Amino acid sequence: MIDVRQQRWFGSKSREITHQEVLERIALDGGIELAILQVGFGEGTHDLYQLVLRGDEDASEDLEFVRALIRNMDAGRDVETAAGTAVFRGLAGLEPVEHVRPMGAEQSNTSLVLDERVVLKVYRRLGAGPNPELELLRFLTERGFENIASLRGWYAHTGRLIDATLGIAQDFLPGAVDGWQLALDDLQQEPERFLARAHELGVITGRMHSVLASDSQDPAFAPEETSAEALGLLTATVDEEIEQVFLDLPGTAAVDPIRGRGQEVRERLALLTQVGSAGRIIRHHGDYHLGQVMRTEDRWVVLDFEGEPARTLVERRRKRSPLRDVAGMLRSFAYAATASELDHAIAAPEDWEMRAREGFLDGYLDEVDPSILPPGRAAIERLLSVFELEKAVYELRYELDNRPDWVKIPVAGICRLLEIDDHEEVAR
């Protein structure tokens, strides 16, 4: 059996492993099998992982594994197993595979490029229930949304052991550049160019949210009104996070602008329960930033609909305000502006972040279905400012723990949001 501690996709390398047990095996052609491995930990918990094996060796990058998987998807096979059924499904576009290569240094899953046409993503850590990436890609593909890498197939396990998505196949985008790199390149070469692209990305984001909110008959996707209880719970949870972060601030100069202002941040967040109508909650991307979009020669494409990796599948499938996605992208513009200076010694033009924000938000509001947002731009901007504040506090904790040189980015974001009067335009 392979040593899971040596695998880059194993996410608990620092925890004590007490046992490993293969709970399920799914036979494929060529002596290859999929295995569901239970890894137990010292505190009495366990995680489930998917393995691809030939004997005791990892076979996840083998051509024969990929060929067998694609054949099963294309044929729409159901394979009975000891603890349930392995389900393989394919859509148009699956063809015999001649060449396979690893996609890159992905940390949590295994992604392979098949003949430079299709990407196969093998989910490693498994959770109960459908993966939101499969749900959202399938929904958007079936409704003809063009700004995604369309779904081509998937495989899953159902039964008494676990109901889980095991992997998906979708279009590969040769030559595409991810939005983060594109922003940094434009900042070095032609900063104005990205501002037009930011507006277009806002338009695409608005269309995506409108499509995701378009089916009132599907319980998994039907928009729902935001309850006061849900808003109160969110406020209480983030309020606790704010209190802890501000109690633990280090004595460095980088955090001086927000030192002692924890109560101001909490009061600002409390505005979430005072916005009147907060619009509707819908299925959304869940981890939206420049690294989750790519630019081909002629369009933006949205990728990676798994949601925030630290959240459970249940949390990632939960409906939330679409403005959380918008807030994530606006914060990403702030990061790009500073990263240009930190990584490349090229400062962004002074008004670049503000203009990128304005362009994105204008494009978004021109295109999105207004029924899923609070009524009126002032209410939209107030709620958006609170989601940005929530995001910036999360960023602050992350940067304090991992990248002290980057702490100034969330600090500046928190200061900006605190200094905006409630009656001013938040998105300036």
Residue pairs with C-beta under 8 A, 6 or more apart in sequence:
1 20
1 22
1 56
2 51
2 53
2 56
2 57
2 58
4 10
4 17
4 20
4 37
4 39
4 49
5 13
5 17
7 58
7 124
8 105
8 106
8 107
9 49
9 106
9 107
9 108
9 109
9 110
9 124
9 125
10 49
10 124
11 47
11 108
11 125
12 39
12 41
12 47
15 41
15 42
16 41
16 42
17 39
17 40
17 41
17 42
18 40
18 41
18 42
19 38
19 39
19 40
20 37
20 38
20 39
20 40
21 37
21 38
21 40
22 35
22 36
22 37
22 38
22 51
23 36
23 37
23 38
23 48
23 83
23 161
24 35
24 36
24 81
24 82
24 83
24 84
24 157
24 161
25 33
25 34
25 35
25 36
25 81
25 82
26 33
26 34
26 35
26 79
26 81
26 86
26 157
27 33
27 79
28 34
28 65
28 68
28 69
28 72
29 64
29 67
29 68
29 71
30 54
30 64
30 65
30 67
30 68
31 54
31 55
32 52
32 53
32 54
32 59
32 62
32 64
32 65
32 68
33 52
33 53
33 54
34 50
34 51
34 52
34 53
34 86
34 166
35 50
35 51
35 52
35 53
36 48
36 49
36 50
36 51
36 126
36 157
36 161
36 162
37 48
37 49
37 50
37 51
38 46
38 47
38 48
39 46
39 47
39 48
39 49
40 46
41 47
47 125
48 125
48 126
48 127
48 162
48 164
49 124
49 125
49 126
50 122
50 123
50 124
50 126
50 166
50 167
51 58
51 60
52 58
52 59
52 60
52 62
52 65
52 110
52 122
53 59
54 62
54 65
59 65
60 110
60 112
60 122
61 100
61 102
61 110
61 112
62 100
63 97
63 99
63 100
66 97
66 100
66 112
66 114
66 120
67 96
67 97
69 88
69 120
69 155
69 167
70 90
70 94
70 95
70 96
70 97
70 114
70 120
70 153
70 169
72 79
72 88
72 155
73 88
73 89
73 90
73 94
73 153
73 154
73 155
73 169
74 90
74 94
74 153
75 88
75 90
76 88
76 89
76 90
77 88
78 85
78 86
78 87
78 88
79 85
79 86
79 88
81 157
81 159
83 159
83 160
83 161
84 157
84 158
84 159
84 160
84 161
84 162
85 157
85 158
85 159
86 155
86 156
86 157
86 166
87 155
87 156
87 157
87 158
88 153
88 155
89 153
89 154
89 155
90 152
90 153
90 169
91 141
91 151
91 152
91 153
92 152
93 117
93 118
93 150
93 152
93 171
94 118
94 152
94 153
94 169
95 115
95 117
97 114
97 115
97 118
98 115
99 114
99 115
99 116
100 112
100 113
100 114
101 112
101 113
102 110
102 111
102 112
102 113
103 111
103 112
103 113
103 119
104 111
108 124
108 125
108 309
109 121
109 122
109 123
109 124
110 121
110 122
110 124
111 119
111 120
111 121
111 122
112 119
112 120
112 122
113 119
113 172
114 120
114 169
114 172
116 172
116 174
117 171
117 172
118 152
118 169
118 170
118 171
118 172
119 149
119 169
119 170
119 171
119 172
120 167
120 168
120 169
121 133
121 167
121 168
121 169
121 170
122 166
122 167
123 131
123 164
123 165
123 166
123 167
126 162
126 164
126 166
127 164
127 312
127 313
127 314
128 162
128 163
128 164
128 313
128 314
129 163
129 164
129 313
129 314
129 317
130 156
130 163
130 164
130 165
130 313
130 317
131 164
131 165
131 168
131 306
131 313
132 283
132 286
132 305
132 306
132 307
132 313
132 316
132 317
133 165
133 168
133 304
133 305
133 306
133 307
134 151
134 154
134 156
134 165
134 168
135 220
135 283
135 317
136 212
136 283
136 285
136 305
137 148
137 150
137 151
137 168
137 170
137 305
138 151
138 154
139 211
139 212
139 215
139 218
139 221
139 283
140 148
140 208
140 211
140 212
141 148
141 150
141 151
143 211
143 214
145 207
145 208
145 211
146 299
147 204
147 207
147 208
147 299
147 300
147 301
147 302
148 170
148 301
148 302
148 303
149 170
149 171
149 172
149 173
149 301
149 303
150 170
150 171
151 168
151 169
151 170
152 169
152 170
152 171
153 168
153 169
154 165
154 166
154 167
154 168
154 169
155 165
155 166
155 167
156 163
156 164
156 165
156 166
157 163
157 164
157 166
173 294
173 296
173 301
175 296
175 297
176 294
176 295
176 296
176 301
177 185
177 294
177 295
178 290
178 291
178 293
178 294
178 295
179 201
179 290
179 291
179 292
179 293
179 294
179 295
179 300
179 332
180 289
180 290
180 291
180 332
180 336
182 194
182 197
182 290
182 295
183 194
183 290
183 333
183 336
184 336
184 339
184 340
184 343
184 344
186 193
186 194
186 197
187 194
187 336
187 337
187 340
187 344
187 346
187 348
187 352
188 340
188 344
188 346
191 348
191 349
191 352
194 356
195 352
195 355
195 356
195 359
196 359
197 295
197 300
198 333
198 356
198 357
198 359
198 360
198 363
199 359
199 360
199 362
199 363
200 300
200 363
201 293
201 300
201 329
201 360
201 363
202 359
202 360
202 361
202 362
202 363
202 364
202 365
202 366
202 367
203 363
203 364
203 366
203 367
204 299
204 300
204 302
205 288
205 302
205 325
205 326
205 329
205 360
205 363
205 364
205 367
205 368
206 363
206 364
206 365
206 366
206 367
206 368
207 367
207 368
208 285
208 302
209 282
209 284
209 322
209 325
209 368
209 369
209 372
210 367
210 368
210 369
210 372
212 221
212 282
212 283
212 284
212 322
213 221
213 223
213 280
213 282
213 322
213 369
213 371
213 372
214 369
215 221
215 222
216 222
216 223
220 283
220 317
221 282
221 283
223 280
223 281
223 282
223 319
223 371
223 372
224 280
224 281
224 282
224 319
225 280
225 281
226 277
226 278
226 279
226 280
226 281
226 321
228 273
230 281
231 272
231 273
231 278
232 273
234 272
235 269
235 270
235 272
235 273
238 269
238 390
238 393
239 266
239 269
239 270
241 393
241 394
241 397
242 262
242 265
242 266
242 269
242 393
243 262
243 266
245 262
245 393
245 396
245 397
245 400
246 258
246 261
246 262
246 265
247 262
248 400
249 255
249 258
249 259
249 400
250 400
252 404
252 407
254 404
254 407
254 408
254 411
255 400
255 407
255 411
257 411
257 412
257 415
258 265
258 411
258 414
258 415
258 418
261 414
261 418
264 418
265 389
265 393
265 414
265 418
268 385
268 386
268 389
268 417
268 418
269 386
269 389
269 390
271 382
271 385
271 386
271 422
272 278
272 383
272 386
275 374
275 379
275 382
275 383
275 386
276 374
276 375
276 379
277 374
277 375
277 379
278 321
278 374
278 383
279 321
279 322
279 323
279 371
279 372
279 373
279 374
279 380
279 383
280 321
280 371
280 372
280 373
281 319
281 320
281 321
282 319
282 320
282 321
282 322
282 372
283 317
283 319
284 319
284 320
284 321
284 322
284 324
284 325
285 292
285 302
285 305
285 307
285 325
285 328
286 305
286 306
286 307
286 308
286 311
286 316
286 320
286 324
286 325
287 304
287 306
287 307
287 308
287 309
287 328
288 324
288 325
288 326
288 328
288 329
289 328
289 329
289 331
289 332
289 335
290 329
290 332
290 333
290 335
290 336
291 332
292 302
292 303
292 304
293 300
293 301
293 302
293 303
294 300
294 301
294 303
295 301
306 316
307 315
307 316
307 317
308 316
321 383
321 387
322 368
322 372
322 373
323 373
323 380
323 383
323 384
323 387
324 387
326 360
326 361
326 364
326 384
326 387
327 384
327 387
327 388
327 390
327 391
328 391
329 360
330 357
330 360
330 361
330 384
330 388
330 427
331 388
331 391
331 392
331 395
331 413
333 353
333 356
333 357
333 360
334 353
334 409
334 412
334 413
335 409
336 348
337 348
337 352
337 353
337 356
338 348
338 406
338 408
338 409
338 412
340 346
340 347
340 348
341 347
341 348
342 405
342 406
354 428
357 427
357 428
358 427
358 428
361 384
361 427
365 373
365 377
365 380
373 380
374 380
374 382
374 383
377 425
378 423
378 425
381 425
381 426
381 427
382 422
382 426
384 426
384 427
385 417
385 420
385 426
388 413
388 417
388 426
389 413
389 414
389 417
391 413
392 410
392 413
392 414
392 417
393 410
393 414
395 409
395 410
395 413
396 407
396 410
396 411
396 414
399 406
399 407
399 409
399 410
400 407
417 426
420 426
420 428
